[in-house]
Amino acid sequence: MEYYVYAYLDPSFYYESKFLPVVKNLPIYIGKGKNNRLTYHWKEIISGGNLKNIQFNSKLKKMKEDGIDPIIIKIKENLDSDSANQLEKNIISLLGRKYYDDNGILLNVAKGGDGGITWIGENPFKGKTLEQLYGKEKSDKMKESLSKYASSRIGGLNHMFGIRGEDHPLYGEKSPLYGKERPNNVNNKISNTLKEKWKNMSEEDILNLNSKIAKTKENWTEDLRKEIGKKISDKNRNRKFSEEHREKLSITNYKKNNKGSESLKLKEESKKKISEFFKNRKFSEEHKEKLRKFKISYEDLKCMVIENSIKSKREYQIWIKQNDIDAPLNPSAKSFHEKWKGWMSFLNKKSTGKDSPKSRKCLIEGIVYDSIKEVQEKYEMKNHNLVRYRISSDKFKDWNWYE
């Protein structure tokens, strides 16, 4: 006879009517337990933890922030487990659950007894809709109730609205997930879900989504922009893209330069902003020094290129990245500006006559073409660099130079 049934009451609730007596201390949760079970929920919130019951968790956190302690009482003590289960179910049934029953006031999810919100093994409700679990009529009422609850927590109505950065209770080391990495299977699941979602989106849906993102960014502070920009920069600094992804980026960037799909064209206003950004961009002295000096000389770099049989600009850049060589990705820039005589000289190639890249013969899908221009016109490519890319890429086995 060690069990009891307990209740959490909200002391901030007060209702007065001409026809009814004053109502105070509204019950918000009914439970069954033994030992110190009745105080567990409030202690968990006080210590910064979270409860599995989302609605009850939110309510107690709001009370904590408002400086209100819940009233915790034992309704009946000295019960065996079966009697406590039955009493708990009866009280929950009488008062009703706020988001599941008509005119309910409790924040309980389960109906009481042994039917809690946790289970062992496979989740029996996984993959089932509310209609399948509760029937259409009841599920419609539940959806309406949940919708009203969600509407009451949007924007300024949400007690966490506008709280960012260090003021946020889950900022940095305060978060239980701080410093932890998601398992690969979780990352892959998220990645595949997003890929499938974007794959099935129409051009109009993508435009609407981009518009929503743009409106959200308008409310960002300058500090927030810098913080997010730094995180993205740090994440992508050592990122290596596959050949397939590089081609996608190449084609997308090509379209953005006002040569492809209308929906991907950059607006004049965006072009102007980008232009102004790079015009007024100031590098640190450390970065300038890094741009000016490399550990390897132009002559040594050229010898290494010839020894490794590098045949194109693309091959050179991939070789530099894969081998982590302290040399510029673009040797024609200021670093080797005085000694630079062009890519053909750098790669030890002839630059005139029939061996010139612009007039080289191509073997495309078994057909010989006299020049890149012919291939470009045949496949209706608006940029001859796409032809060069396909020939130098391992992905297109049937695209080769004709030797």
BELJOMO-V862020 format. One record per pair of residues at least 12 apart in sequence whose ideal C-beta (glycine too) atoms are under 10 Angstrom apart, sorted by the first residue. I is the first residue (numbers start at 0). J is the second residue. If there is no record, write none. Layout:
[[I,J] [I,J]]
//
This chain:
[[0,33] [0,76] [0,77] [0,78] [0,79] [0,80] [0,82] [0,83] [1,32] [1,33] [1,34] [1,76] [1,77] [1,78] [1,79] [1,80] [1,83] [2,31] [2,32] [2,33] [2,34] [2,36] [2,75] [2,76] [2,77] [2,78] [2,79] [2,80] [2,81] [2,82] [2,83] [2,84] [2,86] [2,87] [3,30] [3,31] [3,32] [3,33] [3,34] [3,36] [3,37] [3,73] [3,74] [3,75] [3,76] [3,77] [3,78] [3,83] [3,86] [3,87] [4,29] [4,30] [4,31] [4,32] [4,37] [4,72] [4,73] [4,74] [4,75] [4,76] [4,78] [4,82] [4,83] [4,84] [4,85] [4,86] [4,87] [4,88] [4,89] [4,90] [4,91] [4,111] [5,28] [5,29] [5,30] [5,31] [5,32] [5,36] [5,37] [5,38] [5,40] [5,71] [5,72] [5,73] [5,74] [5,75] [5,76] [5,83] [5,87] [6,24] [6,26] [6,27] [6,28] [6,29] [6,30] [6,37] [6,69] [6,70] [6,71] [6,72] [6,73] [6,74] [6,87] [6,90] [6,94] [6,105] [7,25] [7,26] [7,27] [7,28] [7,29] [7,30] [7,37] [7,40] [7,41] [7,55] [7,58] [7,59] [7,62] [7,69] [7,70] [7,71] [7,72] [7,105] [7,106] [8,23] [8,24] [8,25] [8,26] [8,27] [8,28] [8,69] [8,70] [8,71] [8,72] [9,23] [9,24] [9,25] [9,26] [9,27] [9,28] [9,58] [9,59] [9,62] [9,67] [9,69] [9,70] [9,104] [9,106] [10,23] [10,24] [10,25] [10,62] [10,67] [10,68] [10,69] [10,70] [11,23] [11,24] [11,25] [11,61] [11,62] [11,65] [11,66] [11,67] [11,69] [12,24] [12,25] [12,26] [12,27] [12,104] [13,25] [23,70] [24,69] [24,70] [24,72] [25,70] [25,94] [25,104] [25,105] [26,70] [26,72] [26,74] [26,90] [26,91] [26,94] [26,104] [26,105] [26,106] [27,54] [27,55] [27,58] [27,59] [27,62] [27,69] [27,70] [27,94] [27,97] [27,104] [27,105] [27,106] [27,107] [28,40] [28,50] [28,52] [28,54] [28,55] [28,58] [28,59] [28,69] [28,71] [28,91] [28,105] [28,106] [28,107] [29,74] [29,86] [29,87] [29,88] [29,89] [29,90] [29,91] [29,93] [29,94] [29,96] [29,105] [29,106] [29,107] [29,111] [30,55] [30,71] [30,74] [30,83] [30,87] [30,90] [30,91] [30,107] [30,109] [30,111] [30,115] [31,74] [31,78] [31,80] [31,82] [31,83] [31,84] [31,85] [31,86] [31,87] [31,88] [31,90] [31,111] [31,112] [31,113] [31,115] [32,73] [32,83] [32,87] [33,76] [33,78] [33,80] [33,83] [37,71] [37,72] [37,73] [38,71] [40,52] [40,55] [40,56] [40,59] [40,69] [40,71] [41,59] [41,62] [41,63] [41,68] [41,69] [41,71] [43,56] [43,59] [44,56] [44,58] [44,59] [44,60] [44,62] [44,63] [44,69] [45,59] [45,63] [45,68] [47,60] [47,63] [47,168] [47,169] [47,173] [47,175] [48,175] [49,175] [50,116] [51,108] [51,115] [51,116] [51,117] [52,106] [52,107] [52,108] [52,109] [52,115] [52,116] [53,106] [53,108] [53,116] [54,96] [54,97] [54,98] [54,105] [54,106] [54,107] [54,108] [54,145] [54,148] [55,105] [55,106] [55,107] [55,108] [56,106] [57,106] [57,148] [57,152] [57,158] [57,159] [58,97] [58,106] [59,106] [60,158] [60,159] [60,168] [61,158] [61,159] [64,158] [64,159] [64,168] [65,158] [74,86] [74,87] [74,90] [75,87] [75,90] [80,112] [80,113] [81,112] [81,113] [83,111] [83,112] [84,111] [84,112] [84,113] [84,114] [85,111] [85,112] [86,111] [86,112] [87,107] [87,109] [87,110] [87,111] [87,112] [87,113] [88,109] [88,110] [88,111] [88,112] [88,113] [88,114] [89,111] [89,112] [90,105] [90,107] [90,111] [91,103] [91,105] [91,107] [91,109] [91,110] [91,111] [91,112] [92,110] [92,111] [93,105] [94,107] [95,107] [96,108] [96,109] [96,110] [96,111] [96,141] [96,144] [97,144] [97,148] [98,140] [98,141] [98,142] [98,144] [98,145] [98,147] [98,148] [99,133] [99,137] [99,140] [99,141] [99,144] [99,145] [100,137] [100,140] [100,141] [100,144] [101,137] [101,140] [101,144] [103,144] [129,141] [129,142] [129,145] [130,142] [163,219] [163,220] [163,222] [163,223] [163,226] [164,220] [164,222] [164,223] [164,226] [202,260] [202,261] [202,262] [202,263] [203,262] [205,262] [205,263] [206,262] [206,263] [209,262] [209,263] [237,320] [237,323] [239,317] [239,320] [239,321] [240,320] [241,394] [242,313] [242,317] [242,388] [242,391] [242,392] [242,393] [242,394] [242,395] [243,392] [243,394] [245,313] [245,317] [245,388] [245,392] [245,394] [246,385] [246,388] [246,389] [246,392] [246,394] [246,395] [249,382] [249,384] [249,385] [249,388] [250,263] [250,382] [250,385] [250,388] [251,263] [253,380] [253,381] [253,382] [253,384] [253,385] [254,381] [255,269] [255,270] [256,270] [256,381] [256,382] [257,270] [258,381] [258,382] [259,381] [287,333] [289,325] [289,334] [290,327] [290,332] [290,333] [290,334] [291,332] [291,333] [291,334] [292,325] [292,334] [293,324] [293,325] [293,326] [293,327] [293,330] [293,334] [293,335] [294,324] [294,325] [294,326] [295,324] [295,325] [295,326] [295,327] [296,326] [296,335] [296,338] [297,326] [297,327] [297,330] [297,334] [297,335] [297,336] [297,337] [297,338] [297,339] [297,345] [298,335] [298,338] [299,326] [300,315] [300,319] [300,324] [300,325] [300,326] [300,327] [300,330] [300,334] [300,335] [300,345] [301,330] [301,335] [301,338] [301,344] [301,345] [301,346] [301,347] [302,347] [303,318] [303,322] [303,324] [303,326] [304,318] [304,319] [304,326] [304,330] [304,345] [304,346] [304,347] [305,345] [305,346] [305,347] [307,322] [308,346] [308,347] [309,345] [309,346] [309,347] [310,346] [310,347] [310,348] [310,391] [310,400] [311,342] [311,346] [311,348] [311,356] [311,387] [311,388] [311,390] [311,391] [312,328] [312,329] [312,330] [312,331] [312,342] [312,345] [312,346] [312,384] [312,387] [312,391] [313,384] [313,387] [313,388] [313,390] [313,391] [313,392] [314,346] [314,391] [315,328] [315,329] [315,330] [315,342] [315,345] [315,346] [316,328] [316,329] [317,391] [330,342] [330,345] [331,345] [342,356] [343,355] [343,356] [353,369] [353,370] [355,370] [356,370] [356,371] [356,383] [356,387] [356,390] [356,400] [357,370] [357,371] [357,372] [357,383] [357,387] [358,370] [358,371] [358,372] [359,371] [359,387] [359,390] [359,400] [359,401] [359,402] [360,373] [360,374] [360,400] [360,401] [360,402] [361,373] [361,374] [361,375] [361,377] [361,386] [361,387] [361,389] [361,390] [361,398] [361,399] [361,400] [361,401] [362,374] [362,390] [362,397] [362,398] [362,399] [362,400] [362,401] [362,402] [363,377] [363,378] [363,386] [363,389] [363,390] [363,395] [363,397] [363,398] [363,399] [363,401] [364,378] [364,395] [364,396] [364,397] [364,398] [364,399] [365,397] [366,397] [366,401] [367,401] [368,386] [368,401] [369,401] [370,383] [370,386] [371,383] [371,384] [371,385] [371,386] [371,387] [371,390] [371,400] [372,386] [373,386] [374,386] [374,387] [374,389] [374,390] [374,398] [375,387] [386,398] [387,400]]
//
